[in-house]
Amino acid sequence: MKTSPINFRPLVFSLLIISVLAFLASCTKTTEQTASASSNSELPSLFMRQGELANAIEWPKTQQKVEELKMQIAKEPNNVKPRLQLVTIYLSEARITGEHPYYYPAILKILDGVLAINPKNFEANVFQASVKMSQHQFAEAKTIAEKARQINPNNAYVYGILVDANVELGNYEEAVKMSDKMQALKPSLESYSRASYLREIYGDYPGSIEAMVLAVQAGLPGSEPQCWSKNTLGHLYETTGQLDKAEQQYNEILAMRPSYAFALGGLAKVQKARKEYDKALANLNKAAAIMPEFSFHEEMAEIYALQGDKAKAAKKYAEVVTMLDEDAKSGHLVDLEVCKLYTKSGNADLALAAGMKEYAKRPNNIDVNHALAWVYFMKNDPKKAQQHMQVALRTGSKDPELLKEAGAIELALGNTAQGNKLTAAAKKTNPNIL
């Protein structure tokens, strides 16, 4: 089983891929150079779809198109255009199937061939940065994206990657600048979604929802980008306790795309919040059958724990560890995910070890510090927990889970007034939070 790339906000990763898929058609031309390229036999094959996805109407057409492109590459080995078209198909397949551990190394191999022909090919550099982002190699992604920006400083999509990379590295002020530049160049679903994310980070949930509504409206009805936007809008409603509105978004997606796994997962979260555990598990099983996304299994483990079935929860958590280990072998850095997983399963020592690995790479990221704060709280070190929590709160986030845990840490330190204040703020954002 495989895991998805993103445990940083799912929409952000999806929009990275959607963005690069879209701009390929908008670029004025693709350069062909004279350097030698790899042979057609070295091109990675499609990963064969399984189950319900193999019955999708576009699958035979996708297979046919890949074969046509490979034949074209064999005839014109120094023409980068068909290679880049092959990359767009593989990126799409990675998104649809969830087989990221196969597709991302495959895509990078194809891109190595393009960059061997033309190191300054803009599209190839942006694709490469996008894949590095999906693998959580954020610093490298930022470096490559900066290189792409030097090649073409007037393309909006490269600024989207720079928004996301700077967010993940904890450079929030720089992320805002990149977002503003992106919107100035091209107001779009992608730019509105990033504005939404930044508003959320800075504690403005009404503004975040407003921007995500604009993203939904900017999308083609029923398209995958619009569904991603609606799914994230549903998540924002869920986070702020508006369960009915969240449920509406997920159901609207499923009315258009019944096999949209992330909407099934979102619906399960709403049902979990309502303590409709059997319904939630049924939807999570449906979602997991469509796509090997580790978070679906993690949600199942949490529900088993809430039901009091510790054995089932432990078994499911162990499955998720295996999924993350397999994904790590493909180049995806998963230390933060592992940290959170061990925290939920009650293993504070392993959680701390994984969390510190992530902290060494990006000490200013608020999510990393939030995760470490709660690990130290579990280890009965509230003072150390407070230090990390202060970093996690530095953008003014109103995330209810963050505020609730910050309140618990302050109460453990004897700071009753501050602890109660933070707890009240959490409930103000989401009245349903326990």
C-alpha positions, 0 to 999 in steps of 0.5 A, spaced: 500 500 500 502 507 498 501 513 501 499 520 499 504 526 498 501 531 502 500 531 509 501 539 508 494 541 506 491 536 501 489 542 496 496 545 496 499 539 493 493 538 488 494 545 486 501 544 485 500 539 480 493 542 477 497 548 476 503 545 472 498 541 468 495 548 466 501 552 464 504 547 459 499 549 454 499 556 456 507 557 455 509 560 448 513 554 446 517 548 448 525 549 446 528 543 442 536 542 443 541 538 440 543 534 446 543 527 446 537 524 450 535 517 453 532 512 449 525 510 449 526 503 452 528 507 458 522 511 459 518 508 465 511 505 464 504 507 466 502 503 473 496 499 471 490 501 474 486 496 479 479 495 481 474 501 480 479 506 477 481 501 471 474 501 469 474 509 468 472 511 461 479 515 460 483 509 462 484 506 455 485 513 452 490 514 457 494 508 455 493 509 448 496 516 448 502 514 452 504 509 447 503 514 442 508 519 446 513 514 447 513 512 439 514 520 438 519 520 443 523 514 439 522 518 433 524 524 435 529 523 441 531 530 442 524 533 442 522 535 449 515 536 448 512 529 448 516 528 454 513 533 458 506 531 455 508 524 458 510 528 465 503 531 465 499 524 464 504 521 469 502 527 474 495 526 473 495 518 474 499 519 480 493 524 483 488 519 480 491 513 483 495 515 489 501 511 486 505 516 488 511 512 490 511 509 483 510 515 479 514 521 482 521 517 481 518 515 474 517 523 473 523 525 475 527 520 471 523 523 465 525 530 467 532 528 468 532 526 460 528 533 458 533 537 463 539 533 459 537 536 453 535 543 455 537 545 463 533 551 462 527 548 460 522 552 464 516 547 464 521 541 466 524 546 472 517 547 475 515 540 474 521 538 478 520 543 483 512 540 484 514 533 485 520 535 490 514 539 494 510 533 493 515 529 496 516 534 502 523 536 499 521 543 501 528 546 501 530 543 494 523 545 491 524 552 493 531 552 490 529 549 483 522 554 483 527 560 484 531 557 478 525 557 474 523 564 476 529 567 473 528 563 467 521 566 467 519 571 472 512 573 469 509 566 470 504 565 475 504 558 477 511 558 479 509 563 484 504 558 487 510 553 488 514 559 492 508 560 496 507 553 498 515 552 499 515 558 503 509 556 507 512 549 509 519 552 511 516 557 515 517 563 511 510 566 512 511 573 510 515 571 504 509 566 502 504 572 502 509 576 498 509 570 493 501 570 493 500 577 492 505 576 486 501 570 483 494 574 484 497 580 480 499 576 475 493 571 474 487 571 479 485 564 478 482 558 482 490 556 484 491 563 486 485 564 490 486 557 494 493 560 496 490 566 499 485 562 503 490 558 506 495 564 508 488 567 511 487 561 515 494 560 517 494 568 520 487 566 523 482 569 519 477 563 518 472 568 515 477 571 510 479 564 508 472 561 507 471 567 502 477 566 498 476 559 497 469 560 495 472 564 490 476 558 488 470 554 487 467 559 483 473 560 478 473 552 477 470 549 471 463 545 474 465 538 476 472 539 474 477 535 479 480 542 480 473 545 482 472 538 486 479 539 490 477 546 492 470 544 494 473 539 498 477 544 502 472 549 503 468 543 506 474 542 511 474 549 513 467 549 514 468 542 518 474 546 522 469 551 524 464 547 526 459 548 521 458 541 519 452 541 515 455 546 510 461 541 510 457 535 509 453 539 503 460 540 500 462 533 500 455 531 498 455 536 492 462 533 490 460 526 490 454 527 486 458 529 480 464 524 482 461 518 486 468 515 486 472 522 489 475 518 495 477 525 499 470 527 499 468 520 502 474 521 507 471 528 508 464 526 509 467 520 514 470 526 518 463 529 519 460 523 521 466 522 526 464 529 529 457 527 530 459 520 533 456 516 527 462 511 527 459 506 523 457 510 517 464 514 518 468 507 517 463 505 511 465 511 507 473 510 509 473 503 507 470 506 500 475 511 500 481 506 501 478 501 496 479 507 491 485 510 493 491 508 498 491 514 502 494 513 509 490 518 512 483 514 511 487 508 515 489 513 520 482 516 521 479 508 522 484 507 527 482 514 531 475 511 530 476 504 533 480 508 539 474 512 540 469 506 540 474 503 545 477 497 541 484 498 542 486 492 539 483 494 532 486 501 533 493 498 534 493 494 528 490 499 524 496 504 526 501 499 525 498 498 517 499 506 517 506 505 519 508 500 514 505 505 509 509 511 511 515 506 511 514 504 504 513 511 501 519 514 505 523 509 500 521 512 494 524 519 496 518 522 500 520 525 507 515 523 512 518 524 519 512 529 521 507 524 519 510 519 523 511 524 529 503 525 529 502 518 528 506 515 534 503 521 538 496 519 536 498 511 538 501 513 544 508 512 543 511 519 545 519 517 545 518 515 537 514 521 536 519 525 539 525 522 535 521 523 528 519 530 530 526 532 531 528 530 525 523 534 521 525 540 526 532 540 524 529 541 517 524 546 518 524 549 525 520 555 523 514 551 521 508 552 525 505 545 524 512 542 526 512 546 532 505 544 534 506 537 533 513 537 538 509 541 543 504 536 544 509 530 544 513 534 550 506 535 553 505 527 553 512 526 556 510 531 562 515 537 560 510 542 559 515 548 559 518 545 553 512 544 550 510 551 551 516 553 548 514 550 541 507 552 542 509 559 542 512 558 535 506 555 533 502 560 535 506 566 532 502 567 526 496 568 530 492 561 528 485 560 530 486 553 529 481 550 534 485 544 535 492 548 536 488 553 541 485 547 545 492 544 546 495 550 547 490 551 553 492 545 556 499 546 556 498 553 560 493 549 565 499 544 566 504 550 568 499 553 572 497 559 568 490 558 569 487 565 566 491 564 559 489 556 559 482 558 560 483 564 555 486 559 549 480 554 551 475 559 550 478 561 543 478 554 541 471 553 542 469 560 539 472 557 532 469 551 533 463 550 538 464 542 537 471 541 539 471 537 546 
